[in-house]
Amino acid sequence: MADIDIDALHPTYSEIYNVLGKDSDALLNLFKNMSGQQINLPVHLYDPDMVKKKLAARVQNNESIDINVASEHYGYSRRWIRT
């Protein structure tokens, strides 16, 4: 892909560039596929419905679930995991 002028990047793209580990190809790919779109990133990485399904499946298989580990892994509170 073409080289980019880092010094002239829009501040938003400059920050994304840094988060991507200063990968020009990844930044250009993101730009080409998503420019012009407004993006709101959820607070949680994992979808709550999918997490519930995964945990329910583990319970059905009689697998033990360490609430602290699951909470840390999925980013939800221990109380949320427990319910």
C-alpha positions as CSV (number, residue, x, y, z in Angstrom):
1,M,0.0,0.0,0.0
2,A,1.0,3.6,-0.3
3,D,3.1,5.4,2.3
4,I,1.2,7.8,4.5
5,D,2.4,11.1,5.8
6,I,2.3,10.6,9.6
7,D,2.8,14.2,10.4
8,A,-0.3,15.3,8.4
9,L,-2.7,12.7,9.9
10,H,-6.0,13.9,11.4
11,P,-5.7,13.6,15.2
12,T,-8.2,10.8,15.3
13,Y,-6.4,8.8,12.7
14,S,-3.1,9.6,14.4
15,E,-4.4,8.1,17.6
16,I,-5.7,5.0,15.8
17,Y,-2.3,4.7,14.0
18,N,-0.5,4.6,17.3
19,V,-3.0,2.1,18.8
20,L,-2.5,-0.2,15.8
21,G,1.2,-0.3,16.6
22,K,2.1,2.3,13.9
23,D,1.0,-0.1,11.2
24,S,0.4,1.9,8.0
25,D,-1.3,-0.9,6.1
26,A,-3.8,-1.5,9.0
27,L,-4.6,2.2,9.2
28,L,-5.2,2.4,5.4
29,N,-7.3,-0.7,5.5
30,L,-9.4,0.7,8.3
31,F,-9.7,4.1,6.5
32,K,-10.8,2.5,3.2
33,N,-13.4,0.2,4.9
34,M,-14.8,2.5,7.6
35,S,-14.1,6.2,6.8
36,G,-17.2,8.4,7.0
37,Q,-18.9,6.1,9.5
38,Q,-19.5,7.1,13.1
39,I,-18.3,4.4,15.4
40,N,-19.2,3.9,19.1
41,L,-17.3,1.2,20.8
42,P,-19.1,-0.8,23.5
43,V,-17.7,-0.7,27.0
44,H,-17.5,-4.5,27.0
45,L,-15.5,-6.5,24.5
46,Y,-17.8,-9.5,24.7
47,D,-21.5,-9.6,23.9
48,P,-23.6,-10.3,27.0
49,D,-26.0,-12.7,25.4
50,M,-23.1,-14.8,24.0
51,V,-21.4,-14.8,27.4
52,K,-24.6,-16.0,29.0
53,K,-24.9,-18.8,26.5
54,K,-21.3,-19.9,27.0
55,L,-21.6,-19.9,30.8
56,A,-25.0,-21.7,30.7
57,A,-23.4,-24.3,28.5
58,R,-20.6,-24.8,31.0
59,V,-23.1,-25.1,33.8
60,Q,-25.1,-27.7,31.8
61,N,-21.9,-29.7,31.3
62,N,-21.3,-29.6,35.0
63,E,-18.2,-27.6,34.6
64,S,-17.2,-25.4,37.5
65,I,-17.0,-21.7,36.9
66,D,-14.6,-19.6,38.9
67,I,-16.6,-16.4,39.1
68,N,-13.5,-14.3,39.7
69,V,-11.7,-15.7,36.6
70,A,-14.9,-15.4,34.4
71,S,-15.4,-11.8,35.6
72,E,-11.9,-10.8,34.8
73,H,-11.9,-12.6,31.4
74,Y,-15.2,-11.3,30.1
75,G,-15.1,-7.9,31.8
76,Y,-18.4,-8.2,33.6
77,S,-18.9,-7.9,37.4
78,R,-18.8,-11.0,39.6
79,R,-22.5,-10.2,40.5
80,W,-23.4,-10.2,36.8
81,I,-21.6,-13.5,36.2
82,R,-23.2,-15.1,39.3
83,T,-26.7,-14.3,38.1
